[in-house]
Amino acid sequence: MPILREAVAGLKVLATLAFLLSLLGTSALTQTSVNDVHVVSRQVSPALANAVASNKLVDGTILHVVKTDVKLVLVPVSVMDPKQRLVTGLQAENFQLFEGKKPQEIRHFSSEDVPVSIGIILDTSGSMREKMGRVREAVTQFCAEANPQDEFFMVAFSDQPHLVTDFTTAPEDLEKELLFMQTKGRTALLDAIYMGLHKMKQARYTKRALMVISDGGDNHSIYMEKEVRAAAKESDVMIYAIGTFDRYLPTPEEMRGPALLSELAEPTGGQAFTLENTVELPAVARHIGRALRTQYVLGYRPEQMPRDGKWHKIQVKLRLPKKLAFLRARAKTGYYAPAE
């Protein structure tokens, strides 16, 4: 069911959440609109704040280094109800974290609102011609939710991707470029995402995300799915994707599109949205902006810091009363350890 149609039904759900979470000693939740985040005051532990602010990586992996030289694995987590509404107000004891099958001690916890480096990846192929008005509005809504210190770049793609706007802290720079975008050609979606991941190596902040907007599956890329999936998992960049696909006369590429976006986004801790109508684009983009600002961050230190170059699985579970079993945690599914 489209997000914009669920406000009335959501009132009862959120009322229940407010009551039950109050039993856990958390702040009551309130709702101002379907996609509003239920915000409580933020408290960031000093060590974790240093870890995020330091922007140091161990051999390019997600193993962040705090200023006390304690190596942490930081795991951003979003918690949502079945209607994709974000839930805040939980505490460290409401989470369980596993590496492989082994439980990990959560050494640091926060509801962080730190600056993010964001890449906006826009489809400007010929089929997007009638949708660009909604795309411009979506980018504006997304930026409206940004932390004032966030930095952005923008990549547009059709037959091939190109950098439209380099890193900037002024969202109006993106909006100006959107006014002059031309739509034509085919859809090099994978190449554009790969370019975005590569560009992120120049990012200022440790927390990084791509927002991809496209209306078709890939039909013109040089890079293969396997290559881009591997690059996404190695990059420690969250991928959020919004797909608006033709459901009436879809091409084989378009039929593959929703699954492709999900397979790229979900392992990174991001999310893929498939829309029935482009009118929903701005609201979903705004939702993604809020998700980035209201994530929990769990920090743990492996017993033996892995340096094997292998993929290490991570799983986050919620520890809540049975009445809240419908809540779900979304986090990245693992990380590549540095190699010796």
Secondary structure, DSSP 8 states (H G I E B T S, - for coil): --GGG-HHHHHHHHHHHHHHHHHTT------SSTT--------B-HHHHHHHHH--BSTTSSEEE-TTS-EEEEEEEEEE-TT--B-----GGGEEEEETTEEE---EEEE-----EEEEEEE-SGGGGGGHHHHHHHHHHHHHTS-TT-EEEEEEESSSEEEEEEEES-HHHHHHHHTT----S---HHHHHHHHHHHGGG-SSS-EEEEEEESS---S-SS-HHHHHHHHHHHT-EEEEEE---SSS--HHHHHHHHHHHHHHGGGT-EEEE-S-GGGHHHHHHHHHHHHHS-EEEEE--SS---B--EEEEEEEE---GGGTT-EEEE--EEE--B-
